[in-house]
Amino acid sequence: MPAPIFSPVFGYPAFRRLLFHLDAEVAHGAGINALRALQAVPPLAAALCRRNLVDAPALCQTLFGRTFPNPVGLAAGFDKDARVVRALPALGFGFAEVGTVTPLPQPGNPRPRMLRYPEVESIQNALGFNNGGMEAARRRLEKVYPAHIPLGVNVGKNKATPAGAALGDYKTLIRTLSPFCDYLVINLSSPNTPGLRDLQNETFIRAVLETARGLTAKPVLVKIAPDLEPRDAVHLSEAAVDAGAAGIVATNTTNDYALLPGALGSGGLSGKVLTEKSFRIFEAVARSLFGRAVLISVGGIGSGAEAWRRILAGASLVQVYTALVYQGPGLARRINEELLALMERDGVKTLAEAVGASR
């Protein structure tokens, strides 16, 4: 991720060339540090927010009891430890999701564990839920919540936690973090924690959502993998909603390495190589669950046209991450401006009218 408070000086393409000389994870750390510096100067952060945050009434929606000024959010994985929540509106996001947070701190997988593929604007990451743990996240979240924009927290089990004890990890996370967010996302779909995707089954999903109901009134969503067969993705999503899930986030990264010749044999692929696979799963889920749950589409979205396709298919919200690395800190503003132009072209007065219109 670029250091956005410096890129306007150089122009982002030139700045990206400099940034891409760094290891991808080091560059991401530089971006986080830049945003930490930005939020330490509230007048500058406020000025950038006024410039980048598109809050046209036509894009506004009320979901989960919060007002979303626009539908373009920052996906989990960028701000793993909730370090830069106050800076994210300055990048134009209408909402943000922090994490993935695990109960105990963990270093993640050995480095190098993040690779860029600029020719296809994609990334391969095998990070493995590297984060500072639940208590560190809680301390930061309680200082910033309620945030300027709606805030989700993505949670996952520790690598060392066996499958038989995984429910306890999610119970601890939900109980501890739910007071400091607008919604929670149960992550069972990352390809970078051994055995995690084995929990993507109806029995576990029902158990974790039943547990959540006894712990919080906050909306709880489930994030699914793009590597499921569409019928399986639909079945699991239906089971989740039947068990009380307020929504589905589709999709996580993919370990379908055939999408990117030359990719390493580990880690999840994101970015343009994921676009069609992610859309295929999202579209199948939306055909079944539109109107019954809030649907968030993520995976290979980097333009207003792609965001519009997901919205027409049934997404109330979309999320981006990899495109931010390649297109820079004006991405959310550009997508939202493109959405407004598409709405005008199609004679749509509010975003809510467009959600699911092509089903």
Buried (B, 14 or more C-beta within 10 A) or exposed (E): BBBBBBBBEEEBEEBBEBBBEEBBBEBBBBBBEBBEBBBEEEEBBEEBBEEBBBBBEBBBBEBBEBBBBBBBBBBBBBBBBBBBBBBBBBBBBBBBBBBBBBBBBBEBBEEEBBBBBEEBBBBBBBBBBBBBBBEBBBEBBEEBBEBBBBBBBBBBBBBEBEEEEBBEBBBBBBBBBBEBBBBBBBBBBBBBBEEBBEBBBBEBBBBBBEBBEEBBEBBBBBBBBBBBEBEBBBBBBBBBBEBBBBBBBBBBBBBBBEBBEEBEEBBBBBBBBBBEBBBBBBBBBBBBBBEBBBBBBBBBBBBBEBBBBBBBBBBBBBBBBBBBBBBBBBBBBBBBBBBBEBBEEEEBEBBBEBBBEEE
